[in-house]
Amino acid sequence: MTQRPADVNYTFSSAQIEQLKAYGEIRPHAEGEMLIEEGTARPDFLVTISGETHIFAETTEGQKRLGYMETGQFSGDLTVMTGQASLVHVTMGRAGDVLHIAHRDLQRLLVENSALSDIIVSTLSARRDFAHERQHGAVIVIGEAYDRTVFTARDLLSKHSVPHVWMTPDDDVAKRIMEARGISEGDLPVVVRGASRVLSSPDVATLSEAFALDLLPDGASADVIVVGAGPGGLAASVYAASEGLNVLTLDQDGPGGQAGTSSKIENYLGFPTGVSGRELAERASVQAQKFGALMAAPACAEGLTKNGDVYCLVLKDGRQLSAKSVVIATGAQYRRLPIENLERFEGRGIYYGATPMEAQLCSGSEVAVVGAGNSAGQGAVYLSQTAKAVHVAFRRPDIRETMSEYLVRRLEETPNIHLYPETEVDALHGMDTNSLADERLTGVRWKHANGETKETP
């Protein structure tokens, strides 16, 4: 009988280890020897043959040993499969032999051996879920709630499923970390990656490099390039890669697309109790990468030409890619309200999603949701759990024209959700301050079709 993987661990049998040996190399290691350093991209998949391997991570309380692997057990989480930077370091706790399977050979194993693939993927996924739940703090974001750089960093890390903890500078734990790491007020906001890196006011490109979110080299070629990693692009990636085609998948933000910003999707086939957009995106992304698709994000495509039978794709940063086929799954861009000061408050009170991150920022506050599609309905219901009140504004006289009935009924039955038909946001009000870190949205003015206006904080 095949042993089922535990929540976060699994022990390979002797027969399974023999199968694994075909994909790697057994190496002897002395006690204390470093096997994987924190920050290593495309780390080896390690199976302990004898002795013990120890896993350490930097936490909010300093370095901690998260666990140890004995004979037949393997280290790592989803970074081993995706190639992202390792958030832990692995050492030899007790001298012995370790089976090293290189990243490219692990990808080959996942495609060729279904039984081992199921065990490895489910265990690595469970460990990533465990890291999210425990919030050890291997990655820490320190900065003010309405600092746009903080929001951008947290948004990018969330889209790539990188477990992290956010703290404001006045938090006692944050103060202790800043003192220990030599971080001054002038360095804020910062993203701390374990023990090895402190990124001060990082932009998207810096974060992408630090966490190895984009490992796509200039001049790369593939059978298929998929532009866009929403549900459509991820589905194309899964099907193409599962047929043995070489697939590159690009997205200017991260896996998930518009669906990834939804708090709960209940009318998607195969999920009778619903699934969050982020969970759906994570599953599809892992599935595509299991079959060997290479994900690169943020990566923005700007030009497409054809040279004979080959398509040439030019990225915004100048990299050039080539493929026999290109799938364009760029989806839709959010329509922005045609009102003054909109950009000023994006990331500082105006958001384009309703994920746990936005819910945390809106806790105890009055929230406005603009729109009458299912995403607006899902977001309003989700935010109503933590917000003081949720005001839903839409231009049509009847919200049922554009929203599923089950969502309309939930909006109507939720006491702190208020519907505003034939209404638009007419103006934005913000805190008058000279500090960008303190600048934020404080209120809106509504305008009804009959010309009447109303102010709401």
Secondary structure, DSSP 8 states (H G I E B T S, - for coil): ------SS--B--HHHHHHHHTTSEEEEE-TT-EEE-TT-SS--EEEESSSEEEEEEEETTEEEEEEEE-TTBB---THHHH----SSEEEEEE-EEEEEE-HHHHHHHHHH-HHHHHHHHHHHHHHHHHHHHHT--SEEEES-TT-HHHHHHHHHHHHTT---EEE-TTSHHHHHHHHHHT--GGG-SEEEETTTEEEES--HHHHHHHTT-B---TT-EEEEEEE--SHHHHHHHHHHHHTT--EEEE-SS-TTGGGGG-S-B-SSTT-TT-B-HHHHHHHHHHHHHHTT-EEE-S--EEEEEEETTEEEEEETTS-EEEEEEEEE----------STTHHHHBTTTB-S--SHHHHHHTTTSEEEEE--SHHHHHHHHHHTTTSSEEEEE-SSS-GGGTS-HHHHHHHHH-TTEEEETTEEEEEEEE---S-TTT--EEEEEEEETTS-EEEE-
